[in-house]
Amino acid sequence: MTAFSKADILLPKNAEMEKWAVVACDQYTSEPEYWAETESISKGSPSALNLILPEVYLEDKDVDERIGRIHASMKEYLENGVFEEHKNCLVYLERTQSDGYVRAGLVGKIDLEQYDYRKGSKSQVRATEATVVERIPPRIRIRNGAPIELPHIMILIDDPEGTVVEQVGANAGSFAKLYDFKLMQGGGSIKGMLVSDECADKALEALEALGDLDSFNKRYGLSEKSPLVYAMGDGNHSLATAKEFYEQLKKAHPGEDLSGHPARYALVEIVNLHSPALRFEAIHRIVTDTDPAALKAALTDMLALSDEPSEQKIQIVENGVRTDKYIGKPLSKLAVGSLQQALDKLLPGIGGKIDYIHGEEVVERLSRAEGSVGFLLPDMGKEELFPTVIVDGALPRKTFSMGHAADKRYYVEARKIEG
């Protein structure tokens, strides 16, 4: 069976949706003013803001009080009839991004028994980037005692023929509309529809076909023993938190059958990797407080950097000036993987702090500071994602980004997770 299925989905009944939906909690972490404005916009109305913890506040002294208020708001919303529950269904949504592109998706639940975020995993659902386990415990504190969950998890499927999401979308005109509104703070707009049972069943059948092992191996020219069907796009640490919470629940109830417990699942959106709205952008590196000459020499030795063209190319940036270099001894299938592994090995000895940067011009500007050197990386082709994760396992952290902060998932749907 496919790991994705229908879910009992909660949606606000009479809320002002423009005030209800807020962007993923891990965005704008260096911009408290964004979240202050979000609070101002939604004040006095039922809002998903009252049910999440923006990570900009994660290190604040009152974080425990914030978590307590979140749990209280969840219970209040459930008791006061803020939500309406749509049983055993899928939601088809169309998100018009800030750039005008429309991203279609399906909201349902994913089986955490079929998800393993560890590198080398052969599960149906896999992480695409390294999971930082230190980021999980703070999120567990929020999920522990929470009666509901709200997802900002986006999972990608490799469906070049458009047999799943696109086929559902072709029938969307006959679906009951659930919501249609503009998203706050430049997030574009979103509309959601209740998928008919017939279309939902066909979508799940198509997902099972994508997971057929013979077809899978033929598609990628491999001889794997288990297929990768669902690759994490956004929200990997949120899904990892749901997984860890469920595993802790099982340990706390030895011998009990928790196979039907709602915490076994997590609410997610699946999106076709081939959607024109999905654009992968490179995440570049800047190393500060280092000895640039020593770092370049060590990298040259470890990666056999030269001017001789090869498959893996990086650009080294000093004082705003770019220099092309090619990797002769790759450590990974991708240039970003080779560079990241080398930096991880070298920086503890040479010294320096690494940061991850969106935008080439930012790297050029930062590279002008004394003791700094930047590294520009090529964009990763979408077609490389599944084959690379299948062969290499989870990619290095901060390998790619899918769009800007305003285009990340907004919280709309929710689901009960208490037994």
N, C-alpha and C positions, 0 to 999 in steps of 0.2 A: 504493500500500500504506500501511497505517497505520503510524505510527512506533513503536507499542507491539507487542511480540511475546513469545513464550515465551522462557524463559531456562534455562540450566543453573544451578540454584540449590543453594547449599551450606547445609546445616543441621547443627548439632552433633548427634552421634550419641547419646552417653550422658551429656550434660552435665546438671547441675541447672539447669533453664531459668530458675528464679527468680534464679539468680546469673549466668546467661549474659547476659540481656537488660538493657541499660542505656539510659537516655534519650539523645536527640540531644545531640551534643557542644556545640552552641551554646546550651544551656539552663543556667540557674543560674550565669551567668558572674560574678555578684557574690557568689556563695555557695560559697566553697571548702569549707565544712563539708559541703555536700551531696555533693560528690565524694569527700571524705574518708570519709564514711559509705558511699558506694557501694563504695569500695575495701575497706572493712572487711567489708562484706557478702559480696563476691565473692572475697575473699582465699583462695588455695589451691585454687580451682576454675577450670576453663576459663571464660573470660568475655570478652564483647565489649569490656569495659573495657580489656583488654590489646591491643586491635586499633584503638583510636581515640585521638585526642588531645582531651580536653575543653578547650574554648577558654579556660577559666579559667586554664590553664597556658601559654597561647600566648606570653606575654611573659616567662616565667621563663627564667633563665639556662641551665637544663639542657634546653631544648626540643629541641636536637639529639640529646641522649642519649635523651630520651623517644621521638623518632621512630625512632631506631635500635632501641630495645627493641620498638616496635610492629612494625617489619618482621621482627625476629627471631621474635616471637611468632606472626606470620602464617605464617612458614615452618615453625615448629615444629608448629603446629596441623595444617598440611597434611601434613607428613611423618609425624606420629604418629597419623594417622587420627582426629583429633577430629571432622572433618566427614564427612558423607555427601552425595554429589552426586545431585540429582534432575535428570535430563537433560530438556531441551526441554519445560518445563512452566510452568504458572502456579500460584501459591498464592493461595487465597481466604482472607482473614482477617477475623475479627470482633473488634474492639477495644472492650471495655467500658470507657468512660472513667470518670474519677473522679466525674463528675456522673451516672453511671448510663446515659447514652446509649450506644448501640452504633453504632460506625462501621465499615462494611464496606469492604473494599478488595481489589484484585487486585495481586499482586506479579509483575512481569515485567521486561523490559528495554526501554529507550527508545533509539531511534536518534539519536545525537548529530549525524549529518549532517542531521537534520531539526529541529534546535534552534538557535536564534539568540537570544541574550539581549539584543542591542542594541535600543535604542528604535527603533521603526519597522519592526521585523522582521515579515516576512510568512510565517514558517515555520510548520509544523504545531504545533511546540512552542515556546511563548513565555514569557518572563518576565512576571510581573504587576506587579512592582515594580522600580524602578531597581536595577541591579546595580552594587555598589561594587567596581570592578576592583582596588582596593588590597587587598581581602580575599582575592583569588585566590592570589597567590604563596605565602603561608604554607601554604595547603592543597595546592598543587602539590608542595611539599617532602614532604608526607606521602604523596601518591599516587605520586610518583616512586620507584620501587624497591619498591612494595607489590605483592605477588602477588595480593592479593584486595581487594575493596571491600565495604564495608558501607554501606547507604544510610539516610539519614533524609529522603529525598526523597519528598514527596507531591505528586502532580500531579492537577489537577481536570479533570473532563470535564463538559460541560453536557448532561445526559441526563435531561430532565424525565420521560420515559416509563419510565426505569429499564430500558433495553434491554441494559445491559452488566453492571455489578456486581450489580444486583438479580436479574437473570435467572440469573446464576451462583449467587447465594445461594439461590435457590428450589430448586436441585438439590443443595445442600450436604449434605443428609442421606445421599446415596449416595457421598460422597467419602471417601477414606482420611484419617483424622486424623493430622496431623503433630505438633501440640503443643497444649497447653491448660494454662495456668498463670497465676498471679497475678504481676503486675509489681511490682518493688521500689519502695519509697519513695512509695507512694500513687498509682501509675500505673494502677490498675484491673487489668484482666486481658485476656488475649488468647488466641485459639485460631486455628490455621491448618490448612487442609485442602488436599490435593492435588487440583486441578481435573481432572476427567476430560477426555480428549482431545476428546470430542464437545462438551462445554460450553465448553472453551477456544476451539475453532474457531468456535463460534457467537458468543462474546464478541468475537473479533477481527473477524468479519464485521459485527457491530453497530457496532464502532468505525469500520470503513471506511464504513459508512452515515452515521455522524455527520459524516464528512469529505467526503461528497458535496457538491461545490461548489454545485450548484443548490439542494439542500435547505438548505445552510448560508446562502446569501444570502436565501432565502425566510424562514428562521427569524428572521433579524435585520433583514430589510428593507434589505439592502445590495446592492452590486454588486462585491464583492471578487473578486480573481483567484486567491486562495488562501485556504483555510480555516484558522481557529484551532480545533484540536481539543483540544489539551492545554495548559492554563494552569497555571503553577507555583502551588502552594499553600504548601508549606514546603520549605526546603532549596535555594533557588535558587542560592546561592553554591556549594553542593556540586555541583550539576549544572553550573554554569558552570566549576568546576574540572575536572570530568571532560571537558568540551568543550575547554578550553584544553590539557589534557594530551594529548588525542587530536590536536589541531591541531599541537602541538609534535612529537608522534611522527611525523606525516606529513612535517613539514619536515625532520626528522632522517633520513628514509628516502625521499629523492626518487626517483621512478620506480617505487617498490615498490607493489604492490597490497595495500593494508591494508583493503580493503572487508570482509574477513571477520575482521579482528583483534578480539579480545574488548574492547579498549579503545575501539572504536567505539561501544560501548553502555554504558549505566549502569543499574544495578538501581534500580527505583522502585516505588512503590505508587500506583495510580490510584484515586481516590475520586470518587463522584458529587457534584457541587456541591450537589445537592438533598437530600443526606443530612440528616435532622433533627439528626444529631449535630454537623454543621458549623455553627457560629455565628460570624459575623463581628462583631468588636468593634473600635470605634474606638481608635486610638492617639493620645493627646492630646499637646500640646506645652507645654513650660515654657521660657521664656527668662530666663536669669539674667545678672547682671553687665551690665545694660543700663540705658538711660534709658527707662523705660516710657512717659513722656509723648511723647518724641520718636518712639519706635517706633510708638505708636498713631497719632500724627499722620501719619507716613509711610505706614502701612498704610491709613489712611482715604483718603489721597490716591490711592495706587496702586490700591486695590481698590474705591474709591468706597463705603466702608462707611457705612451709614446705618441708621435705624430703620424704613425703608420695606421691608416684606416682599418677598423675592425667593426664587428657587429655592435659593440657597446661603446657609446660615446658620452662623455661628460664635458662640461665647460667649467674651468676653474676661473673664479672672478676675484681679482685683487685690485684695489683702488679703482673700482668701476670698470676695469678692463677685463674682457673675456679672452680665455685661451682654450682652444679645442684640444682635448686629449682623448686618446682611445685606450681601452682596457685590453691588454694582451693576455692577462691571466684572470678571467672572470671567476667570481666566487658564487655567482647566482645566474639564473636564466635572464635576469634583467639588470640593466646598468645600476638602477637604484639599489638593488639588492647587493650587488658587488660593492658599491660605495659604502652603504650602510654597515655592512659586515666589517669592512676595513676600518671605518671610523670607530666602530664599537671596540675593536681590538687595539687601536692605536692611541685614542684620546686618553685613556687612563694613564699611559706612560708619558705622553707628550704634554698633556694638559689642554684644557679647552672645554667650552660649553657649546653644545649643538642646539640649534633651534630650527624649526620647520616653517618655511615661508611660502606663501602664495604670491606669485607675481615676480617676474624677472627684474623689474625695475627696483623693487624693494631690496633684492639681493645685491644689486649693483650699488645702491645707496649705502647699505650696511657694510659692504666690503671695504668702504673707504676709511672705516675706523681702524685705528692702530690695533694690531694683534688679531685681525679678522681676515677670514678668507671664505668666499662663497663657492657653492657648487650648484650649477644649473643642470637639471636633468631633462631628458626628452619626455614628452607626453607618452603615456602608456596606451597602446591601442586596445580598444575594448575586446577585440578578438583574441587578445593574449591572456585575458583574465582566467578563463576556465582552464585552458591547457596548462598555464603556469601553476595554478593552485593544485591541479591534479598531480603534476609531476614534482613540484618543489614543496608543496604544502603551503601554509599561510605565508603571504608575502611579508617583507619587512614592514615595520610600522611606518605610517605616513608615506605610503607608496604613491597613492593617487587620491584625488578629491573629485567628488561628483557635484559640481556646481557650487554656487556661492551660498553663504549662510541664509539669505532670505528665501532660497529655494529648497531648503531642507524640509523634512516632514513637519507639519503642524499637528498638534494633538487634537483629534476630533473624536474618534471612537474610543470606547473603553470596554473592559470585560471583567467580570467577577473572578477572583482567584482563590477565594476561601472555600473550603469544603463544607 
